Each structure stands twice: as structure tokens, then as C-alpha cells.
Amino acid sequence: MKVLRLGSRGTSVRRWQMFLTGQGLYTGVIDGDFGPATAAATRAFQERWKLRTDGIVGNQCYGQAML
């Protein structure tokens, strides 16, 4: 899976934003642009599940999201 971080764009980011919205962590526009709001919601997700809080969607985030 593609690593997502600030500046990432595209369908994978859009899907991640939809996931975060479903988790109640993201309330921004689902636009496929990984900006500050998406990064903040990602950090909140990471904090919730006691993952490394770096705002980057990598293997740990994807793994937790799939549970």
C-alpha cells in the first residue's frame, strides 16, 4: 500500500479521508489532498490506537484500520 503523508494526493488519500470521516476524526472536505486537517485526523487516529503519532499513514495505520 502507498504511504500517505502531507502533500500526497489522489484516490488513496480520498479513501483515507472517507475512513477518517467514518471514525469521526475528519470533518473536512474529501478532496484527495492530504493537507493539515487530514494529518491532524491521522494523528488523532494514531493516538487513539497507541500507534506512533507521526501523521503518516504507513503499515501500522493501515493494519489498524483493517481490524
Chimera marker file (.cmm) of the C-alpha trace (Angstrom):
<marker_set name="trace">
<marker id="1" x="0.000" y="0.000" z="0.000" r="1" g="1" b="0" radius="0.5"/>
<marker id="2" x="1.098" y="3.518" z="-0.734" r="1" g="1" b="0" radius="0.5"/>
<marker id="3" x="2.437" y="5.598" z="2.172" r="1" g="1" b="0" radius="0.5"/>
<marker id="4" x="0.363" y="8.760" z="2.637" r="1" g="1" b="0" radius="0.5"/>
<marker id="5" x="1.653" y="11.995" z="4.175" r="1" g="1" b="0" radius="0.5"/>
<marker id="6" x="1.423" y="15.757" z="3.856" r="1" g="1" b="0" radius="0.5"/>
<marker id="7" x="1.431" y="16.624" z="0.180" r="1" g="1" b="0" radius="0.5"/>
<marker id="8" x="0.096" y="13.247" z="-1.005" r="1" g="1" b="0" radius="0.5"/>
<marker id="9" x="-2.806" y="13.419" z="-3.446" r="1" g="1" b="0" radius="0.5"/>
<marker id="10" x="-5.179" y="11.106" z="-5.215" r="1" g="1" b="0" radius="0.5"/>
<marker id="11" x="-7.643" y="8.298" z="-4.761" r="1" g="1" b="0" radius="0.5"/>
<marker id="12" x="-5.772" y="6.679" z="-1.859" r="1" g="1" b="0" radius="0.5"/>
<marker id="13" x="-5.951" y="9.933" z="0.096" r="1" g="1" b="0" radius="0.5"/>
<marker id="14" x="-9.649" y="10.272" z="-0.707" r="1" g="1" b="0" radius="0.5"/>
<marker id="15" x="-10.282" y="6.765" z="0.638" r="1" g="1" b="0" radius="0.5"/>
<marker id="16" x="-8.283" y="7.533" z="3.795" r="1" g="1" b="0" radius="0.5"/>
<marker id="17" x="-10.270" y="10.737" z="4.316" r="1" g="1" b="0" radius="0.5"/>
<marker id="18" x="-13.530" y="8.775" z="3.969" r="1" g="1" b="0" radius="0.5"/>
<marker id="19" x="-12.264" y="6.244" z="6.513" r="1" g="1" b="0" radius="0.5"/>
<marker id="20" x="-11.306" y="9.013" z="8.965" r="1" g="1" b="0" radius="0.5"/>
<marker id="21" x="-14.720" y="10.616" z="8.464" r="1" g="1" b="0" radius="0.5"/>
<marker id="22" x="-16.371" y="7.310" z="9.366" r="1" g="1" b="0" radius="0.5"/>
<marker id="23" x="-14.212" y="7.197" z="12.505" r="1" g="1" b="0" radius="0.5"/>
<marker id="24" x="-15.463" y="10.659" z="13.488" r="1" g="1" b="0" radius="0.5"/>
<marker id="25" x="-11.960" y="12.117" z="13.213" r="1" g="1" b="0" radius="0.5"/>
<marker id="26" x="-12.133" y="14.121" z="9.985" r="1" g="1" b="0" radius="0.5"/>
<marker id="27" x="-14.767" y="16.723" z="9.150" r="1" g="1" b="0" radius="0.5"/>
<marker id="28" x="-13.072" y="18.388" z="6.203" r="1" g="1" b="0" radius="0.5"/>
<marker id="29" x="-13.760" y="18.141" z="2.504" r="1" g="1" b="0" radius="0.5"/>
<marker id="30" x="-12.996" y="14.762" z="0.937" r="1" g="1" b="0" radius="0.5"/>
<marker id="31" x="-10.824" y="16.116" z="-1.836" r="1" g="1" b="0" radius="0.5"/>
<marker id="32" x="-7.912" y="13.684" z="-2.122" r="1" g="1" b="0" radius="0.5"/>
<marker id="33" x="-5.436" y="16.269" z="-0.831" r="1" g="1" b="0" radius="0.5"/>
<marker id="34" x="-3.508" y="15.216" z="2.297" r="1" g="1" b="0" radius="0.5"/>
<marker id="35" x="-3.267" y="18.584" z="3.977" r="1" g="1" b="0" radius="0.5"/>
<marker id="36" x="-3.013" y="19.738" z="7.603" r="1" g="1" b="0" radius="0.5"/>
<marker id="37" x="-6.567" y="18.674" z="8.519" r="1" g="1" b="0" radius="0.5"/>
<marker id="38" x="-6.013" y="15.147" z="7.198" r="1" g="1" b="0" radius="0.5"/>
<marker id="39" x="-2.674" y="14.967" z="9.005" r="1" g="1" b="0" radius="0.5"/>
<marker id="40" x="-4.306" y="16.075" z="12.276" r="1" g="1" b="0" radius="0.5"/>
<marker id="41" x="-7.063" y="13.472" z="11.899" r="1" g="1" b="0" radius="0.5"/>
<marker id="42" x="-4.432" y="10.843" z="11.141" r="1" g="1" b="0" radius="0.5"/>
<marker id="43" x="-2.535" y="11.768" z="14.307" r="1" g="1" b="0" radius="0.5"/>
<marker id="44" x="-5.793" y="11.501" z="16.278" r="1" g="1" b="0" radius="0.5"/>
<marker id="45" x="-6.330" y="8.013" z="14.829" r="1" g="1" b="0" radius="0.5"/>
<marker id="46" x="-2.784" y="7.056" z="15.763" r="1" g="1" b="0" radius="0.5"/>
<marker id="47" x="-3.206" y="8.390" z="19.294" r="1" g="1" b="0" radius="0.5"/>
<marker id="48" x="-6.498" y="6.519" z="19.705" r="1" g="1" b="0" radius="0.5"/>
<marker id="49" x="-4.799" y="3.214" z="18.901" r="1" g="1" b="0" radius="0.5"/>
<marker id="50" x="-1.471" y="3.980" z="20.627" r="1" g="1" b="0" radius="0.5"/>
<marker id="51" x="0.488" y="3.964" z="17.370" r="1" g="1" b="0" radius="0.5"/>
<marker id="52" x="3.480" y="6.127" z="16.561" r="1" g="1" b="0" radius="0.5"/>
<marker id="53" x="1.980" y="9.609" z="16.245" r="1" g="1" b="0" radius="0.5"/>
<marker id="54" x="3.663" y="10.995" z="13.155" r="1" g="1" b="0" radius="0.5"/>
<marker id="55" x="0.721" y="11.828" z="10.885" r="1" g="1" b="0" radius="0.5"/>
<marker id="56" x="1.989" y="9.398" z="8.240" r="1" g="1" b="0" radius="0.5"/>
<marker id="57" x="-0.216" y="6.563" z="7.012" r="1" g="1" b="0" radius="0.5"/>
<marker id="58" x="2.047" y="3.530" z="6.749" r="1" g="1" b="0" radius="0.5"/>
<marker id="59" x="1.882" y="-0.153" z="7.620" r="1" g="1" b="0" radius="0.5"/>
<marker id="60" x="0.800" y="0.323" z="11.252" r="1" g="1" b="0" radius="0.5"/>
<marker id="61" x="-2.049" y="2.693" z="10.358" r="1" g="1" b="0" radius="0.5"/>
<marker id="62" x="-3.264" y="0.532" z="7.509" r="1" g="1" b="0" radius="0.5"/>
<marker id="63" x="-3.062" y="-2.560" z="9.697" r="1" g="1" b="0" radius="0.5"/>
<marker id="64" x="-5.095" y="-0.981" z="12.494" r="1" g="1" b="0" radius="0.5"/>
<marker id="65" x="-7.618" y="0.392" z="10.012" r="1" g="1" b="0" radius="0.5"/>
<marker id="66" x="-8.216" y="-3.106" z="8.632" r="1" g="1" b="0" radius="0.5"/>
<marker id="67" x="-9.148" y="-4.571" z="12.030" r="1" g="1" b="0" radius="0.5"/>
<link id1="1" id2="2" r="1" g="1" b="0" radius="0.2"/>
<link id1="2" id2="3" r="1" g="1" b="0" radius="0.2"/>
<link id1="3" id2="4" r="1" g="1" b="0" radius="0.2"/>
<link id1="4" id2="5" r="1" g="1" b="0" radius="0.2"/>
<link id1="5" id2="6" r="1" g="1" b="0" radius="0.2"/>
<link id1="6" id2="7" r="1" g="1" b="0" radius="0.2"/>
<link id1="7" id2="8" r="1" g="1" b="0" radius="0.2"/>
<link id1="8" id2="9" r="1" g="1" b="0" radius="0.2"/>
<link id1="9" id2="10" r="1" g="1" b="0" radius="0.2"/>
<link id1="10" id2="11" r="1" g="1" b="0" radius="0.2"/>
<link id1="11" id2="12" r="1" g="1" b="0" radius="0.2"/>
<link id1="12" id2="13" r="1" g="1" b="0" radius="0.2"/>
<link id1="13" id2="14" r="1" g="1" b="0" radius="0.2"/>
<link id1="14" id2="15" r="1" g="1" b="0" radius="0.2"/>
<link id1="15" id2="16" r="1" g="1" b="0" radius="0.2"/>
<link id1="16" id2="17" r="1" g="1" b="0" radius="0.2"/>
<link id1="17" id2="18" r="1" g="1" b="0" radius="0.2"/>
<link id1="18" id2="19" r="1" g="1" b="0" radius="0.2"/>
<link id1="19" id2="20" r="1" g="1" b="0" radius="0.2"/>
<link id1="20" id2="21" r="1" g="1" b="0" radius="0.2"/>
<link id1="21" id2="22" r="1" g="1" b="0" radius="0.2"/>
<link id1="22" id2="23" r="1" g="1" b="0" radius="0.2"/>
<link id1="23" id2="24" r="1" g="1" b="0" radius="0.2"/>
<link id1="24" id2="25" r="1" g="1" b="0" radius="0.2"/>
<link id1="25" id2="26" r="1" g="1" b="0" radius="0.2"/>
<link id1="26" id2="27" r="1" g="1" b="0" radius="0.2"/>
<link id1="27" id2="28" r="1" g="1" b="0" radius="0.2"/>
<link id1="28" id2="29" r="1" g="1" b="0" radius="0.2"/>
<link id1="29" id2="30" r="1" g="1" b="0" radius="0.2"/>
<link id1="30" id2="31" r="1" g="1" b="0" radius="0.2"/>
<link id1="31" id2="32" r="1" g="1" b="0" radius="0.2"/>
<link id1="32" id2="33" r="1" g="1" b="0" radius="0.2"/>
<link id1="33" id2="34" r="1" g="1" b="0" radius="0.2"/>
<link id1="34" id2="35" r="1" g="1" b="0" radius="0.2"/>
<link id1="35" id2="36" r="1" g="1" b="0" radius="0.2"/>
<link id1="36" id2="37" r="1" g="1" b="0" radius="0.2"/>
<link id1="37" id2="38" r="1" g="1" b="0" radius="0.2"/>
<link id1="38" id2="39" r="1" g="1" b="0" radius="0.2"/>
<link id1="39" id2="40" r="1" g="1" b="0" radius="0.2"/>
<link id1="40" id2="41" r="1" g="1" b="0" radius="0.2"/>
<link id1="41" id2="42" r="1" g="1" b="0" radius="0.2"/>
<link id1="42" id2="43" r="1" g="1" b="0" radius="0.2"/>
<link id1="43" id2="44" r="1" g="1" b="0" radius="0.2"/>
<link id1="44" id2="45" r="1" g="1" b="0" radius="0.2"/>
<link id1="45" id2="46" r="1" g="1" b="0" radius="0.2"/>
<link id1="46" id2="47" r="1" g="1" b="0" radius="0.2"/>
<link id1="47" id2="48" r="1" g="1" b="0" radius="0.2"/>
<link id1="48" id2="49" r="1" g="1" b="0" radius="0.2"/>
<link id1="49" id2="50" r="1" g="1" b="0" radius="0.2"/>
<link id1="50" id2="51" r="1" g="1" b="0" radius="0.2"/>
<link id1="51" id2="52" r="1" g="1" b="0" radius="0.2"/>
<link id1="52" id2="53" r="1" g="1" b="0" radius="0.2"/>
<link id1="53" id2="54" r="1" g="1" b="0" radius="0.2"/>
<link id1="54" id2="55" r="1" g="1" b="0" radius="0.2"/>
<link id1="55" id2="56" r="1" g="1" b="0" radius="0.2"/>
<link id1="56" id2="57" r="1" g="1" b="0" radius="0.2"/>
<link id1="57" id2="58" r="1" g="1" b="0" radius="0.2"/>
<link id1="58" id2="59" r="1" g="1" b="0" radius="0.2"/>
<link id1="59" id2="60" r="1" g="1" b="0" radius="0.2"/>
<link id1="60" id2="61" r="1" g="1" b="0" radius="0.2"/>
<link id1="61" id2="62" r="1" g="1" b="0" radius="0.2"/>
<link id1="62" id2="63" r="1" g="1" b="0" radius="0.2"/>
<link id1="63" id2="64" r="1" g="1" b="0" radius="0.2"/>
<link id1="64" id2="65" r="1" g="1" b="0" radius="0.2"/>
<link id1="65" id2="66" r="1" g="1" b="0" radius="0.2"/>
<link id1="66" id2="67" r="1" g="1" b="0" radius="0.2"/>
</marker_set>
